[in-house]
Amino acid sequence: PGVTISFNTNGGTGTMDMQKIDAGQSANLTANTFTRTDYIFTGWNTEPDGSGTSYADQASYSAASEDNKIVVLYAQWRDPNLLKLTCKI
């Protein structure tokens, strides 16, 4: 028993192997290898839209002893151009 983590590109490209964490153990998440043209990877989330639980790249993940499931973590992407604001006074 434990958790198997599946990494989803969520609009990016590339492949990553699933990561298995034994029940009652913690491990750092596999480093992101996905890419997305003109976007910056900002971490992982349990929901595609970022509304779930967030994890930083290579963050520690704990597998509870009762877990025996697959957890999907979705890559989160930020368009750096959306943050450019101009303020004229």
C-alpha positions, 0 to 999 in steps of 0.5 A: 500500500501507499501512493502512486503519483501520476504527473500531468502536463496540463497543457505542457509537453514531455513525459515523467514516470509515475512515483511510488511512495510507500504508506507511512513514508515521505519523499520529495516529488520528482523534479519537473521535466515538463515544458510549455512554450512561453510559460513558466512552471510554478509547481503542482496542484491536485486540480488542473485549475489550481484550486486544489492542494498545491505543492512546490517542485520537489516538495515533500509528499507524505503517504498516509498509512491508509492510502492505496491510490493514484494521485494526479498532480497537474503542472501549473503554468504562468504566462509571464506576459500577464503580470506586466502591468503599467500604472501611469499617475 
